[in-house]
């Protein structure tokens, strides 16, 4: 079963997930360690690094170990004004779906009801509503009893319709506010205690009277996508209400983005990272994938098996998609582009794929080069765009683009195929008018013999790619900039 969980694992997350399951279950099993009985782990990774995929498979791994797992999508529940209400509903639904609340002659169902009842005083935000959510009629009604017990002036008739004395009203509000604050504090304190106790009994019941083991795992995803106020409320709920023996939280976030959300509420100078550390016992950072792994992952997410992008590098029996993925990763490496740049590049390729006539093929190397340059190096791209038609790669040493390449590119980056295709040299030869796209009618007599130079290998790749497409390819890159510019409006 465990092997089946990670079949689509393109970022090598399986080993990390299984290691984390072993760590968490072993940690809880240490009887003498008090810190092991409740735990909040932050799984940190940037957007687009597969956190949702990781959590989904991690949940299934934990289920194979006989743990109850509740998965909570914070983004989907962001519409709710009360994180606690959403939490309780999700836990109740998960336990009901697994038949656990009815598996013990209703005992667990009774505990679950008690837990919900204990939470009721916490759901209404009573104090805030009483002080700030009332209409004028509501405020006046709040003081009815006090006003009835006061001596009424003989001039009641003359005073009807006049405003109440401002000082009296202010004093009454302050007094009532204090009373409500004390009352709600005590009510909240008692309710939290009852809630925790019933949650603890629920976990004990799951472990003692069913086949499931403690701890109960609650996995939270997409917290960093929520509105800041909801993210904060959710974290406070975890800290104050669910800090119970036998409950483990795993919260997946892009920590940097979540910090920015906290700053949006408390101000730029607020130490949001230190604030977040209050809620998490530890942080586990998913490994950053290498560029080719990530290209493979993001390509498979957006692009179909057959595209309009034509590779000419030869790499044995590899499919064109695999060769294209390798070319994209090497172009990104050549320009020192990051994983986020790669994601944006693939999204532009997706837009081009959707809008390009399926028989209007595009050569992948120059197209990928232009796209990644536009995304990664916008400071030189306008110059490159304006010089594109004059074969910018044949400029003399010391020219603006040549110097930029020397300073900012890894000129040694190479795609390993049947031969070594250096990206910089391949691009230069590819765009050279002297590098020909031969057809069966124009192929030189020597084409059948072994070729070894990079130029000859590229020409051979062009020839073979053309043959697969009934000789419909044209070696004309004049519209590539226009195609990229149009799709680039989506950046």
KATA-V257052 format. One line per field, one symbol per residue. ss: DSSP state (A for helix, B for strand, O for the rest). phi: phi as a letter, one per 30 degrees, with the letter a starting at -180 (. if undefined). burial: # if it has 9 or more other C-alpha atoms within 8 Angstrom, else .. A space follows every 50 residues. Layout:
BEGIN
ss=???
phi=???
burial=???
END
This chain:
BEGIN
ss=OAAAAOOOOOOOOAAAAAAAAAAAAAAAOOOOOAAAOBBBBBBBOOOOOO AAAAAAAAAAAAAAOOBBBBBBBOOOOOOOOOAAAAAAAAAAAAAAAOOO OOOOOOAAAAAAAAAAAAAAAAAOOAAAAAAAOOOAAAAAAAOAAAAAAO OOOOOAAAAOOOOOOAAAAAAAAAAAAAAAAAAAAAAAAAAAAAAAAAAA AAAAAAAAAOOOBBBBBBBBBOAAAOOAAAAAAAAAAAAAAOOOOOBBBB BBBOAAAAAAAAAAAAOOOOOAAAAAAOOOOBBBBOOOOOAAAAAAAAAA AAOOOOOOBBOOOOOOOOOAAAAAAAAAAAAAAAOOOOAAAAAAAAAAAA AAAAAOOOOOOBBAAAAAAAAAAAAAOAAAAAAAAAAAAAOAAAOOOOOA AAAAAAAAOOOOOBBBOOOBBBAAAAAAAAOOOOOOOOOOOOOOAAAAOO OOOAAAAAAAAAAAAAAAOOOOOOOOOOOAAAAAAAAAAAO
phi=.ddddcdcdcchdeddddddddddddddddddcddddbabccccadeici ddedddddedddddcicdbccbcdddcddddbddedddddddddddddid dcdbhidddddddddddddedcddhedddddbccdeddddddcedddddd dcddceddddjdddddddddddddddddddddddeddddddddddddddd ddddddddbbddcdddccccciddcddeddeddddddddcccdbejbccb ccbcedddddddddccjdddddddddddccdabccdddddddededdddd dccddcbdccdbdcbicddddddddddddddddechdcdddddddddddd ddedcdedccdbddedddddddddddbddceededdcedchddcddejde dddddedbccdcebdccdbdcdddddddddddeddccdcedcdddddddd cbddddddddddddddddchhcdbdbcdcdddddddddddd
burial=....##...##.#..###..#......#.......##########..... ##.##.########.##########.##....##.###.###.###...# ####.####.##.###.##.###...#.#....#....#...#....... ..................#..#....#..##..#..##..##.###.### #######..#.#############.#.#.##########.####.##### #####..#######.......#...#..###.#.......#########. .##...#######.#.....#################...########.# ###.......#.################.##..#..##..##........ ######..###.###.#...####.######...#.###.......#... ....#############.............#.##..#....
END
